[in-house]
Amino acid sequence: MIFNKQGYIDIDGMIAASPSFQNIMEDGIVTDEELRQQADKVISLMHEAEQRFTEEDQLFIKRLFAEANVLSAIYQYYELQELR
């Protein structure tokens, strides 16, 4: 599911359910190799999207990806502000 019961994006649930995240976090340590492998996986999926989707679809995916990452970044800043 994309949304939780409150209607918010359930990104935490999606991340927790991801086999990639589960494997990486199994030992509680993120290594340089795990970071590189995950980056490679995302790049590979983005190349696949370029092949599978129309130019219009790709623009939508690009906008969605950018805005989701903006949300993630500002959420991290917001959390850091709360610690002050």
C-alpha positions in Angstrom: 0.0 0.0 0.0 1.2 3.5 -0.7 -0.8 5.2 2.0 -1.3 4.4 5.7 -4.6 4.6 7.6 -4.1 8.3 8.2 -3.7 8.9 4.5 0.0 9.7 4.6 2.6 8.1 2.4 3.7 4.9 4.1 7.3 5.2 3.1 8.5 3.7 6.4 6.3 0.6 5.8 7.6 0.3 2.2 11.2 0.6 3.3 10.8 -1.9 6.1 9.1 -4.4 3.8 11.9 -4.0 1.2 14.2 -7.1 0.9 17.0 -4.7 0.0 16.6 -2.8 3.3 16.1 -5.9 5.3 19.3 -7.5 4.0 21.4 -4.3 4.4 20.2 -3.7 7.9 20.4 -7.3 9.1 23.6 -6.6 11.0 22.8 -3.0 11.8 25.8 -1.7 9.8 25.7 -0.1 6.4 28.9 -0.7 4.5 30.4 1.1 1.6 29.7 -2.0 -0.6 26.1 -2.1 0.5 25.7 1.6 -0.3 27.3 1.1 -3.7 25.2 -1.9 -4.5 22.0 -0.1 -3.6 23.0 2.9 -5.7 23.7 0.6 -8.6 20.2 -1.1 -8.1 18.5 2.3 -8.2 20.4 3.4 -11.3 19.6 0.1 -13.0 15.9 0.5 -12.3 16.0 4.1 -13.6 17.6 2.8 -16.9 14.9 0.2 -17.1 12.2 2.9 -16.7 13.8 4.7 -19.6 13.3 1.7 -21.7 9.8 0.7 -20.5 8.0 4.0 -20.3 7.1 6.8 -22.7 8.8 10.1 -22.6 5.8 11.6 -20.8 5.8 8.7 -18.3 9.5 9.3 -17.7 9.0 13.0 -17.0 6.3 12.0 -14.4 8.6 9.5 -12.8 11.4 12.0 -12.7 9.1 14.6 -11.0 7.8 12.0 -8.6 11.4 10.8 -7.7 12.6 14.3 -7.2 9.7 15.4 -5.1 9.8 12.2 -2.9 13.5 12.9 -2.3 12.8 16.6 -1.5 10.3 15.3 1.1 12.9 12.9 2.5 15.5 15.6 2.7 13.3 18.3 4.4 11.9 15.7 6.8 15.5 14.9 7.9 16.2 18.7 8.4 12.9 19.0 10.3 13.9 16.1 12.6 17.3 17.7 13.2 15.6 21.0 14.1 13.5 19.3 16.7 16.7 18.0 18.4 18.0 21.5 19.0 
